[in-house]
Amino acid sequence: MTQLDELEKLHDLKEKGIISETEFEVQKSTLLKGSTNQGTDEMVPMKEAYISYWKKSFVWSGRSTRAEYWWPYLVNLLINIATAVVGAVIPFLGFAYILFAIANIFPGLAVYVRRMHDVNKSAWFAFTPVWLMLILMIFGMGAEGEIGAVRGTILILTGIAFCVISIVLLVYTCLSGTKGRNKYGEAR
């Protein structure tokens, strides 16, 4: 049944008095909203995105739009630059940069996971660079001087995989989210 057929059916139900005008409007709105991409590209204002970033500091489920991910990223970058400059000019205020970075660990990770969910990717996939970095650290320990061919090959391949997957994940944060519902919930 096409959307036009469903609208005509709703209109007939309203005309016959089976549903009220209010119910007709609600169902019509739901039907029309369901036919769009349901706001996956909706531009969230910077202030709203930044407030949401902090409010959802420990929310690992659900989805976040590109704006909900990139606005806080931009604001935090500017704050980091400002606190670094202030710390360089007034050394005893240098701790502000460190405190701000620590405060952003959980909100940053949470919005990153929700952003990956929006493009229908798992958090396990999102943290692949972490696993690769651990491999690099384990095989790179004690690498002073000469390292074996196998160990060197593992380090090189892991390093290349780390770079490629990091670029792929960056691209995913820039893509439009899955239209409608995916396994992580409804689109915003």
C-alpha positions as CSV (number, residue, x, y, z in Angstrom):
1,M,0.0,0.0,0.0
2,T,1.4,3.4,-1.0
3,Q,1.6,6.4,1.2
4,L,-1.1,8.0,-0.8
5,D,-3.4,5.0,-0.4
6,E,-2.8,5.1,3.4
7,L,-3.6,8.8,3.5
8,E,-6.8,8.2,1.6
9,K,-7.8,5.4,3.9
10,L,-7.2,7.7,6.9
11,H,-9.3,10.4,5.3
12,D,-12.1,8.0,4.7
13,L,-12.1,6.9,8.4
14,K,-12.2,10.5,9.5
15,E,-15.1,11.3,7.1
16,K,-17.1,8.3,8.3
17,G,-16.6,9.4,11.9
18,I,-14.6,6.3,12.9
19,I,-11.6,8.4,14.0
20,S,-11.6,12.0,15.3
21,E,-10.0,15.0,13.6
22,T,-7.2,14.9,16.2
23,E,-6.5,11.2,15.7
24,F,-6.5,11.8,11.9
25,E,-3.9,14.5,12.3
26,V,-1.7,12.4,14.7
27,Q,-1.8,9.4,12.3
28,K,-1.2,11.5,9.3
29,S,1.8,13.2,10.9
30,T,3.2,9.8,11.9
31,L,2.7,8.4,8.4
32,L,4.3,11.4,6.8
33,K,7.2,11.4,9.2
34,G,7.8,7.7,8.7
35,S,8.3,8.3,4.9
36,T,11.2,10.7,5.4
37,N,14.6,9.9,6.7
38,Q,13.2,10.8,10.1
39,G,15.7,13.5,10.8
40,T,19.0,11.7,10.4
41,D,20.4,14.8,8.8
42,E,18.6,17.3,11.0
43,M,21.0,20.0,12.0
44,V,21.1,20.2,15.8
45,P,22.0,23.7,17.0
46,M,25.5,23.9,18.6
47,K,24.2,24.8,22.1
48,E,21.7,21.9,22.1
49,A,24.4,19.5,20.9
50,Y,26.9,20.6,23.5
51,I,24.4,20.4,26.3
52,S,23.4,16.9,25.1
53,Y,27.1,15.9,25.0
54,W,27.4,16.5,28.7
55,K,24.0,15.3,29.7
56,K,24.6,12.0,27.9
57,S,28.1,11.5,29.4
58,F,27.4,7.9,30.4
59,V,24.7,7.0,27.8
60,W,26.3,4.3,25.6
61,S,23.1,3.2,23.8
62,G,21.1,5.0,21.1
63,R,22.3,7.2,18.3
64,S,23.9,10.6,17.8
65,T,23.7,12.6,14.6
66,R,26.7,14.2,12.9
67,A,25.9,17.5,14.5
68,E,25.6,16.0,17.9
69,Y,29.1,14.5,17.4
70,W,30.9,17.3,15.5
71,W,29.6,20.4,17.4
72,P,31.0,19.2,20.8
73,Y,34.2,18.2,19.0
74,L,34.7,21.7,17.6
75,V,33.8,23.4,20.9
76,N,36.1,21.2,22.9
77,L,38.9,21.8,20.4
78,L,38.5,25.5,20.9
79,I,38.4,25.2,24.6
80,N,41.5,22.9,24.5
81,I,43.4,25.5,22.5
82,A,42.3,28.3,24.9
83,T,43.3,26.4,28.0
84,A,46.6,25.4,26.5
85,V,47.4,29.0,25.7
86,V,46.3,30.2,29.1
87,G,48.5,27.4,30.7
88,A,51.5,28.5,28.6
89,V,51.0,32.2,29.6
90,I,50.1,31.6,33.2
91,P,51.9,28.3,34.2
92,F,50.0,27.7,37.4
93,L,46.7,27.5,35.4
94,G,48.2,24.8,33.2
95,F,46.2,22.2,35.1
96,A,43.0,23.5,33.5
97,Y,43.9,21.8,30.3
98,I,44.5,18.5,32.0
99,L,41.3,18.7,34.0
100,F,39.2,19.6,30.9
101,A,40.8,16.6,29.0
102,I,40.0,14.2,31.9
103,A,36.4,15.6,32.2
104,N,35.9,14.8,28.5
105,I,36.9,11.2,28.5
106,F,33.5,9.6,29.2
107,P,31.3,12.1,27.3
108,G,33.7,11.9,24.3
109,L,33.7,8.1,24.2
110,A,29.9,7.9,24.7
111,V,29.1,10.3,21.9
112,Y,31.6,8.4,19.7
113,V,29.9,5.1,20.4
114,R,26.4,6.6,19.7
115,R,27.8,8.1,16.4
116,M,29.0,4.7,15.3
117,H,25.5,3.3,16.2
118,D,24.0,5.9,14.0
119,V,25.8,4.5,11.0
120,N,24.9,1.0,12.2
121,K,28.4,0.0,13.5
122,S,29.2,-1.7,16.8
123,A,31.2,-0.2,19.6
124,W,33.5,-3.1,19.3
125,F,34.3,-2.1,15.7
126,A,34.6,1.6,16.8
127,F,37.4,0.6,19.3
128,T,39.4,-1.4,16.8
129,P,42.2,1.2,16.9
130,V,42.5,0.6,20.6
131,W,43.0,-3.1,20.2
132,L,45.5,-2.5,17.4
133,M,47.4,0.0,19.6
134,L,47.6,-2.6,22.4
135,I,49.1,-5.1,19.9
136,L,51.6,-2.4,18.8
137,M,52.5,-1.7,22.5
138,I,52.9,-5.4,23.3
139,F,55.1,-6.3,20.3
140,G,56.9,-3.0,20.5
141,M,58.1,-3.4,24.1
142,G,61.8,-3.8,24.5
143,A,62.3,-3.0,20.8
144,E,65.5,-1.2,21.4
145,G,68.2,-2.3,19.0
146,E,67.4,-5.1,16.6
147,I,64.0,-6.7,16.5
148,G,63.2,-10.0,14.8
149,A,61.7,-10.3,11.3
150,V,58.4,-11.7,12.5
151,R,58.0,-9.1,15.3
152,G,58.9,-6.3,12.8
153,T,56.4,-7.6,10.3
154,I,53.7,-7.7,12.9
155,L,54.5,-4.2,14.0
156,I,54.4,-2.9,10.4
157,L,51.2,-4.7,9.5
158,T,49.5,-3.6,12.7
159,G,50.6,0.0,12.2
160,I,49.2,0.0,8.6
161,A,45.9,-1.6,9.8
162,F,45.7,1.1,12.6
163,C,46.1,3.9,10.1
164,V,43.6,2.4,7.6
165,I,40.9,1.7,10.2
166,S,41.3,5.1,11.9
167,I,40.6,6.7,8.5
168,V,37.6,4.5,7.9
169,L,36.2,5.4,11.3
170,L,36.8,9.1,10.6
171,V,34.8,8.7,7.4
172,Y,32.0,6.9,9.3
173,T,31.7,9.9,11.7
174,C,31.2,12.1,8.6
175,L,28.5,9.9,7.0
176,S,24.8,10.5,7.3
177,G,23.2,8.1,9.7
178,T,21.1,5.1,8.8
179,K,17.6,6.3,7.7
180,G,14.8,5.3,10.0
181,R,15.3,2.6,12.6
182,N,18.4,0.4,12.8
183,K,19.5,-2.2,15.4
184,Y,20.6,0.6,17.8
185,G,17.3,2.5,17.8
186,E,15.3,5.2,16.0
187,A,16.9,8.0,14.1
188,R,16.8,11.4,15.8
